[in-house]
Amino acid sequence: MNANARAGEQGADLSVGDGHDVDVVVTHFEDPQRLRWVLDSLAAQDDSSLRLHIVVADDGSATPPSVPDGVTLLRQANEGFRAAAVRNLGARAGSSPVVLFLDGDTVPTPGYCAAMVDALREAPGAGALVVGARRHADLSAVAARGDDVVSWCAATDPEAPADGDVLAAPQWLRDGYARTNDLRDAGDGDWRLVISAVMGMTRDAFERLDGFDESLVGYGGEDWDLAYRAWNTGVALRHAPAAVGWHDGPDAGERADLAQLKEGEQLALAARIPQPDVRGRHGIWRAPRVVVFWRPARTVAPSGEYAALESWLALADVGIWCGERRPDVLADDPRVCAGEPSDDVLQRAEFIVDVMQPCVLRDAEGLLAACDGAPWVGGGVTAARTRHRTNVDENRRSDRVAGPVESLADASPIVETVPADGPLDLEAWGRRRWS
């Protein structure tokens, strides 16, 4: 099927003009031989209707790589392994509706770009992220015996068993793609199945998420962080098994220093991905698991406000944003903030809660469980998973409007309205609630 026929299928409209424009960002550092293989393979892509705009993004090589006419070369200073920043540098140089990422040691097969575009087009919703199929081979040995690497990659069965030139592919990735129906049924932790060596996104989604997190420096994590934020904000994930890229060398799982590398990656992700199996439940983080907007429509005595806010802190990995007025009653707690959370915080939060009437949270775990499949509403509170909110712009809305107070019969035992008639007797409240 050619690209023009694919344009009529259900899903995102990625066409531009009379063809299909695709930006391809190839990352590079001090590896001109492998880069030549990648660029030669991109020149041999088999769908002539795709207009490929190729950018080589160099992460500070001492000598600039040589690139063919028509290929853009961009460079950044050598300030450590900055894969996130160099990928953003390459992506921001283009304007096509699709941006694909390839590592400079991963050689695409002839149908790679077309298969990636097909997978992005199939995915509905608020943009899409696709990961191809990375296979492993000793391409350096292929070249050393005089064979043409580009032809070898095009002709070799990616499902061939490991033997000689072909090296083992990670089984956990294969199992994950099978379990999730090629990520169509991706769940909470399946962002781990995305690898940026063979990744692509619709540009609107990439730009809405502000690309890769450039504060990540060193081995790994930038792809999982972006994939988590994408999935968490409703971007569809897809795996394109026909989009094969051959990586020269074994999987990282065979590296002798893997444990040390993974330690740094895991600690970096703990600060960014708030899922309990990544960071635990009880730390205080800049990007919390639960964002609470405290916007009660009526005032309440300081004692009542203290009791209410203290109860919402039972969510543990939580940040409470109170708009222009930061309550004095919890002035020393860094989880209670004035102003509004940043877009970055909202992209990472698993749950967003609007408290539009002064309410006490009685069952923290019950609230999160109640909004697992759809928003939960009760007692002047609306709670939802970030990815289930109907409009991605709703996550960053600052003009919260107080809704009606539903009957406590609907809300109980999860929330309880704070009494409106004067100060709360905290001594009696404490004996009843806190002891």
C-alpha positions in Angstrom: 0.0 0.0 0.0 1.5 3.4 -0.9 1.5 6.4 1.3 -1.3 8.2 -0.5 -3.6 5.2 0.1 -2.6 5.1 3.7 -3.7 8.7 4.1 -7.3 7.7 3.8 -7.3 5.3 6.7 -8.8 6.1 10.0 -6.5 8.0 12.4 -4.3 11.0 12.4 -4.0 13.0 9.1 -0.2 13.3 8.7 -0.2 14.4 5.1 1.3 17.6 3.9 0.7 18.9 0.4 0.9 16.2 -2.2 3.1 13.9 -0.2 4.2 13.1 3.3 6.9 15.1 5.1 8.8 13.3 7.8 11.6 14.6 9.9 14.3 12.0 10.8 16.7 12.9 13.6 19.8 10.7 13.7 21.9 11.1 16.9 25.7 10.8 16.6 28.9 10.9 18.7 32.3 10.0 17.4 31.1 7.2 15.1 31.3 8.2 11.4 31.4 4.7 10.0 28.1 3.6 11.6 26.5 7.0 10.8 27.3 6.4 7.1 25.5 3.0 7.2 22.4 4.7 8.7 22.4 7.6 6.2 22.9 5.2 3.3 19.9 3.1 4.5 17.7 6.2 4.9 18.6 7.1 1.3 17.3 3.6 0.3 13.9 3.7 1.9 11.3 2.0 -0.3 8.4 4.5 -0.1 9.2 7.3 -2.6 6.2 9.3 -1.5 7.7 10.0 1.9 9.7 13.2 1.9 12.4 12.6 4.4 14.1 15.6 6.0 17.2 14.2 7.7 19.0 15.9 10.5 22.2 14.6 12.1 22.3 15.8 15.7 25.8 15.6 17.0 26.4 15.4 20.7 29.8 17.2 20.8 32.1 15.0 18.6 35.6 16.5 18.4 35.5 16.4 14.6 32.2 17.2 12.9 30.9 14.2 10.9 30.6 14.5 7.2 27.0 14.3 5.8 25.7 14.1 2.3 24.1 17.0 0.4 20.6 17.5 1.6 21.2 16.3 5.1 21.3 18.9 7.9 24.1 18.7 10.5 23.5 20.3 13.9 25.9 20.2 16.8 25.9 20.8 20.5 28.9 21.2 22.9 30.3 18.1 24.6 29.0 18.5 28.1 28.5 14.8 28.9 26.1 12.3 27.4 23.1 14.5 26.6 20.8 12.3 24.4 17.7 14.2 25.4 19.1 17.6 24.5 20.6 16.5 21.2 17.3 14.8 20.1 15.4 18.0 20.9 18.0 20.0 19.0 17.3 17.9 15.9 13.6 17.8 16.3 13.2 21.5 16.7 15.0 22.1 13.4 12.1 20.6 11.5 8.4 21.3 11.1 7.0 18.1 9.6 3.9 16.5 11.2 6.0 13.4 12.0 9.4 13.2 13.7 11.3 9.9 13.8 14.4 9.3 16.0 17.2 6.8 15.1 20.4 6.2 17.0 23.5 6.6 14.9 24.5 2.9 15.3 21.0 1.5 14.3 20.5 0.8 10.6 16.9 1.0 9.4 15.6 -1.6 6.9 14.0 -0.3 3.6 10.5 -0.2 4.9 11.3 1.3 8.3 10.0 4.9 7.8 6.8 3.8 6.1 6.0 1.3 8.8 6.6 4.0 11.5 4.3 6.4 9.7 1.6 3.8 9.3 1.6 3.0 13.0 1.3 6.7 13.9 -1.5 7.2 11.4 -3.4 4.2 12.9 -3.4 5.6 16.4 -6.3 7.8 17.3 -6.6 10.5 20.0 -4.2 13.1 21.3 -1.3 12.3 19.1 0.8 9.1 19.0 4.1 7.7 19.9 5.5 4.6 18.1 8.4 2.4 18.8 10.0 0.2 16.1 11.7 -3.2 16.4 15.3 -3.0 17.3 17.3 -6.1 16.4 21.0 -6.8 17.2 23.8 -7.9 14.9 27.6 -7.8 14.6 27.5 -5.3 11.8 31.2 -4.5 12.3 32.0 -8.1 11.5 29.8 -8.0 8.4 31.7 -4.9 7.2 35.1 -6.4 8.1 34.7 -9.4 5.8 33.8 -7.0 2.9 30.0 -7.4 2.8 27.8 -4.3 2.3 26.1 -3.6 5.6 23.1 -1.8 4.1 22.4 -4.7 1.8 22.9 -7.2 4.7 20.4 -5.4 6.9 17.8 -5.3 4.1 18.1 -9.0 3.3 18.5 -10.6 6.8 15.4 -12.0 8.5 14.9 -10.0 11.7 13.4 -13.1 13.3 16.4 -15.2 12.5 17.8 -17.0 15.6 21.0 -15.7 17.2 23.8 -17.4 15.3 26.9 -15.8 13.9 26.2 -12.2 12.7 22.7 -12.1 14.3 22.7 -11.5 18.1 20.0 -12.2 20.6 17.1 -9.7 20.9 15.7 -9.0 24.4 12.9 -11.4 25.1 11.2 -9.1 27.6 10.5 -6.6 24.9 9.0 -9.3 22.6 6.9 -10.6 25.5 5.7 -7.1 26.4 4.6 -6.2 22.8 2.7 -9.5 22.6 1.0 -9.0 25.9 -0.1 -5.5 25.0 -1.2 -6.2 21.4 1.7 -4.0 20.1 1.0 -1.4 22.9 -2.7 -0.9 21.8 -3.6 -2.2 25.3 -0.7 -0.5 27.2 -1.2 -0.3 30.9 0.4 1.6 33.8 4.0 0.4 33.4 4.2 -0.3 29.7 6.0 2.9 28.9 9.1 0.7 29.7 8.5 -0.9 26.3 9.6 2.3 24.5 13.2 2.7 23.3 14.2 6.0 21.7 16.8 4.3 19.4 13.8 3.4 17.1 11.0 5.8 18.1 8.7 8.3 16.5 6.0 10.8 17.4 3.4 13.0 15.9 4.9 16.5 16.2 1.9 18.0 17.9 2.3 15.5 20.8 6.0 15.9 20.9 5.8 19.7 21.1 2.9 19.6 23.6 5.1 17.6 25.9 8.1 19.9 25.2 10.1 16.9 24.0 12.6 15.0 26.0 13.6 16.2 29.4 16.9 17.9 28.9 17.8 17.8 32.6 18.5 14.1 32.1 22.2 13.7 31.5 23.9 10.3 31.3 22.9 6.9 30.3 19.2 6.1 29.7 15.9 7.3 31.1 15.0 10.0 28.6 12.9 7.6 26.5 11.0 6.1 29.4 10.4 9.6 30.9 8.9 10.9 27.6 6.9 7.7 27.0 5.5 7.9 30.5 4.4 11.5 30.1 2.9 10.7 26.7 0.9 7.7 28.0 -0.1 9.6 31.1 -1.6 12.5 29.1 -3.6 10.3 26.7 -1.1 10.0 23.8 -1.6 6.6 22.1 1.4 4.2 22.2 2.1 1.8 19.4 4.7 -0.8 18.4 5.5 -1.2 14.7 7.0 -4.7 14.3 7.7 -4.1 10.6 9.9 -1.0 11.4 13.1 -2.9 11.9 16.4 -1.2 12.9 19.6 -3.2 13.2 21.8 -2.2 16.1 25.5 -2.9 15.8 26.3 -4.9 18.9 24.5 -6.7 21.7 21.7 -5.4 23.9 22.7 -3.2 26.8 21.8 -6.0 29.1 25.1 -7.6 28.3 27.2 -4.6 29.4 29.6 -5.2 32.3 28.7 -1.8 33.9 25.0 -2.2 33.5 24.2 -2.2 37.2 26.0 1.1 37.8 24.3 2.6 34.7 20.9 1.4 35.7 21.3 2.8 39.3 21.8 6.3 37.9 18.8 5.9 35.5 16.5 4.6 38.2 17.3 7.3 40.7 16.7 10.0 38.0 13.4 8.4 37.0 12.3 8.3 40.7 12.2 12.1 40.7 10.2 12.2 37.5 7.8 9.2 37.4 5.5 9.2 40.4 4.2 5.6 40.1 4.7 3.8 43.4 6.8 0.9 41.9 9.2 3.5 40.6 9.7 5.8 43.6 7.7 4.4 46.6 4.9 6.3 48.3 6.2 8.5 51.0 8.7 11.0 49.7 8.2 14.7 49.0 8.8 15.5 45.4 8.7 18.4 43.0 6.5 16.4 40.7 4.0 14.5 43.0 1.8 11.6 42.1 -1.4 13.5 43.0 -2.1 17.1 42.3 -4.9 18.7 44.4 -6.4 22.0 43.4 -7.8 23.5 46.7 -10.4 25.9 45.5 -13.3 25.9 48.0 -16.2 28.1 46.9 -16.9 29.2 50.5 -14.6 30.3 53.3 -14.0 28.2 56.3 -12.5 28.9 59.7 -8.7 28.3 59.9 -9.2 25.3 62.2 -11.6 23.8 59.6 -9.2 24.5 56.8 -6.4 22.9 58.8 -8.4 19.8 59.4 -9.3 19.6 55.7 -5.9 20.2 54.2 -4.2 17.9 56.7 -6.6 15.1 55.6 -5.6 15.6 51.9 -2.0 15.2 52.8 -2.9 11.5 53.6 -2.5 11.0 49.9 1.2 11.1 50.8 2.9 11.7 47.4 0.8 14.8 46.9 1.0 18.5 46.1 -1.8 20.9 47.0 -2.0 24.1 45.0 -4.1 26.9 46.6 -4.1 29.6 44.0 -3.2 33.1 45.1 -3.7 32.5 48.8 -1.4 30.0 50.6 -3.1 29.0 53.8 -1.2 30.1 56.9 -2.2 27.0 58.8 0.3 24.7 56.9 2.9 27.3 56.0 5.8 25.0 56.8 4.6 22.1 54.7 6.3 22.2 51.3 3.5 20.1 49.8 1.0 23.0 50.3 1.7 25.7 47.7 0.5 29.0 46.3 0.1 29.6 42.6 -0.4 26.9 40.0 1.5 23.7 39.1 3.7 23.8 36.0 2.7 21.9 32.9 5.6 19.6 33.6 4.1 18.7 37.0 0.7 18.1 35.5 2.1 15.8 32.7 3.7 13.6 35.4 0.9 13.5 38.0 -1.1 10.3 37.8 -4.2 11.9 39.5 -5.6 15.4 39.4 -8.2 16.3 42.1 -10.4 19.5 42.2 -11.7 20.3 45.7 -14.4 22.9 45.1 -16.0 22.7 48.6 -14.1 22.5 51.9 -14.0 18.7 52.4 -12.1 16.3 54.6 -10.7 13.3 52.8 -11.7 10.2 54.8 -10.3 7.4 52.6 -7.2 8.3 50.5 -6.8 4.9 48.9 -10.5 4.6 48.3 -10.5 7.9 46.4 -7.7 6.8 44.0 -9.4 3.4 43.5 -12.7 5.0 42.8 -11.4 7.1 39.9 -9.4 4.4 38.3 -11.7 3.8 35.3 -13.5 7.2 35.1 -13.7 10.5 37.0 -15.1 10.3 40.5 -17.4 13.1 41.7 -18.8 13.6 45.2 -19.2 16.2 47.9 -17.8 19.0 45.8 -14.8 16.9 44.8 -13.8 15.7 41.3 -10.9 13.3 41.0 -9.6 11.6 37.9 -6.6 9.9 36.4 -4.7 12.5 34.3 -5.0 10.3 31.2 -8.8 10.0 31.6 -9.5 13.7 31.6 -11.6 14.5 28.6 -9.4 17.4 27.4 -5.7 17.6 27.8 -6.0 21.4 28.2 -8.1 20.8 31.2 -5.1 19.6 33.1 -3.5 23.0 33.0 -6.7 25.0 33.6 -6.4 27.6 36.4 -9.9 28.9 36.5 -11.5 26.2 38.6 -15.2 26.8 39.0 -17.0 25.5 42.1 -19.6 22.9 41.2 -22.7 21.8 43.2 -22.2 20.0 46.5 -23.5 16.4 45.9 -25.2 14.7 48.8 -22.9 13.1 51.3 -24.7 9.9 50.7 -23.0 9.8 47.3 -19.6 10.9 48.6 -19.4 9.1 51.9 -17.2 7.3 53.1 -14.6 9.0 50.9 -15.1 12.7 51.7 -16.9 14.7 54.4 -17.9 18.4 54.3 -16.3 20.6 56.8 -18.9 22.4 59.0 -19.6 25.9 58.0 -20.7 27.3 61.3 -17.6 28.8 62.9 -14.3 27.3 64.3 -13.8 23.6 64.5 -13.0 22.2 68.0 -9.6 20.6 67.0 -9.2 19.0 70.4 -12.4 17.0 70.0 -11.7 16.5 66.3 -8.3 15.1 67.1 -9.6 12.6 69.7 -12.2 11.5 67.2 -10.1 11.5 63.9 -6.4 11.5 64.7 -6.0 9.3 67.7 
